C-alpha cells in the first residue's frame, strides 16, 4: 500500500469522509452557519480566490474569532456574510445559512432588511466609515428609520439612548457633531451604536480596534463584552491581533490562504496548537515567555492568492513540510474534542504512534 | 564592507543626551496663532549600542521627539548633545550644521510604501546617502557597498535594479533599513518601523534590527505603540504622555514594577496573547480620551484621567525622580 493510501485509511477510521465542522452540524442554538464558502474576485490578472471553502457555525450569544494575516481571507469571509463584497467579487459556491435559510438565495430587497436588522458590521477605520458631511445624529436616525417604523422623534430618542448605552457622554450635544469633531474612540463608539441600534442577532467586528490606541482599545473591547451580556448578540471578531482574540473569544478560527488551518477554543489554540502555521504565529509574537529570547519568525512571504499551490497553502513556508503537503490538501482533522487542525503532520503522528 | 562596531568618543558614556527638549508648532485657532505644545520638557539619554523604546498613545509627541533630535524640525528649546558635540542649545544659542551629523544619525520610517521614491531603483535608493556624503572612490566601490548592504538586510543582489513597488511590505522595510545603514550611523531613530507589517514578517524585521545592533553596535531610539514589541527589543523604555516623560526604566523593570499610574493602565490595557493571563488580569480602563494638546491641563497632564489625582497635581508638574536603579518616575502620589 502506498503512503498516500494508508494515510487515507487512517483518516477514514478517525474522522470519516466528510469534512468536519466543529459543532458537527447545525444545532438548535446555531444562528449562523457558513458551509463550504468560496469567494472569488475577478481581476485583470485572473481570478483571485480569496476564500476557499470555509465552514463554521456561530451559536447564539457566543463570540467567534477569526484570526489571520492580511490576505488570509478573514475580512472577505465577513463581507460575504454581509453581502457587501466589492463589485468584482462574488460567492462562487457554498451556503450561508441564517436560522436555517440560505441568504445567498434571497433577493436584494430581503438582504437589505437582513443587513442592519439581523447582522451588523463595524469596520476598522471609523473615520472612513462615517459620512463626513452629515452629523452623527443624522446618520444614527437614518439607520433607525430605515429599519423600523419609528417617527423622526422616536428615532431620535432611540439614537440618544444608544449613544448613552455605548458610553458617549453628553449624547444630546454629540448628536449635532460631525465625525471629524470626535476622537477615534468616540467615532468607534458611534459606529457601534449605529450597528446595534436595531438590536441585531449578529455583530461582525472587522478589526474594530486596530486603528485605536491601547487604552482606547481596552475601552472598546470592554464595551463590546458588556453589550453582549446586555443584548445577547453573537459576535464575529475578525482581527490579526492574537492578544485581542485570546481575551474575547469562545471559539477561534485561524485562517491562511483563504482556508481554515485550525479551529478550537482559545486554550486549545494557544496552549496546544496543532497546525504548523499557528505554531509559527505564536513563536513569532513577543510574549511573556520569549521576552529575552530571539523571536522565531515564519520564513518566506505570505501566499500569492493568484497562484495557489495544489497542496497545503502554508506548505512553501512550512519547515516540516512533507511530500504529501505539496500534493494534497489536508482535510480538517480532529485533534481533540474541541480542536481541529488541517495539517498532514497530525495524520502522520497518528500513523507512527 | 568593514563590519566593525562604531566607536564613541563621549566622556559621559552617553551617545545621545537630550535635556528639556521642547517643540511647539504654531497653529491657527480662528484668527489667533497659538503654540501647539507637541513636546513639553523631555529629557533622556541613550548609551552606545543601546535601544531605548519610546511608547505612548498617538498624539503624545513621540514621533516629534524622534524628528526633533535629528533636527528635521527646529527645536523650540532645550539641549541636544550627540557623542560629546552640542548640536543644539537654546540657552547658549548653539546650532550646528547638521550635514556631517546626518552621516552618524539616521532614521527608518513607519510606512515602507511612502518613504521610498517609486521612480528610483533599489540600488539608487540605497546609494543616495553614499552619493550625498561621497563615501566611495569609484563606481565599483559604490556598487560593492550597496550589494554588501543588501546582503546585510537579507535582500538578494539581483533585486538591485528593481523598483520599490515590486517588493512586499517586509522587503520594502528592509530597503529603508539598508538606506539608513549606508552611512554607517551610530544612532538610528526607528519610528514605528515594524507597525505596518504582518506579524510573521514583523518578527523577521525585529530580529534583523537586533542582529544589526549586535554586529555594528548601533543605538536605536525605537518608537512604537505596540508595548510587547517595544518590551522585546528595548533595553530601556520611556513612557510619554502629552509631550512629557512620565516614567523611564529598564525594560523588564518597567513591565514588572510599573510605578506611574499611566504606565500601569497602559500596560494593563495591552491584550496579552495568552488566554489564561487574559482571564486573570483585570484591565484598568482609563476614562475618556487624551486631552487636546491645545487645551493642556495645568500641572500634570495626566491628572484629568488619573484616579490618584490631588490638588497638588493640578498646580505643579512633578519632576522625573530616580526611585533607584535608574527607574525614573514623574508622579506626586506614587
Interface residues (C-beta under 8 A of the other chain):
Chain A: X69 X70 X169 X183 X184 X185 X186 X213 X214 X215 X216 X217 X218 X219 X221 X222 X240 X241 X242 X243 X244 X245 X246 X247 X266 X267 X270 X271 X280 X281 X282 X283 X284 X285 X286 X287 X288 X290 X291 X292 X294 X295 X296 X297 X298 X299 X301 X302
Chain B: X57 X58 X168 X170 X171 X198 X199 X200 X201 X202 X203 X204 X206 X207 X210 X225 X227 X228 X229 X231 X232 X252 X255 X265 X266 X268 X269 X270 X271 X272 X273 X274 X275 X276 X277 X278 X279 X283 X285 X286 X288 X289 X290
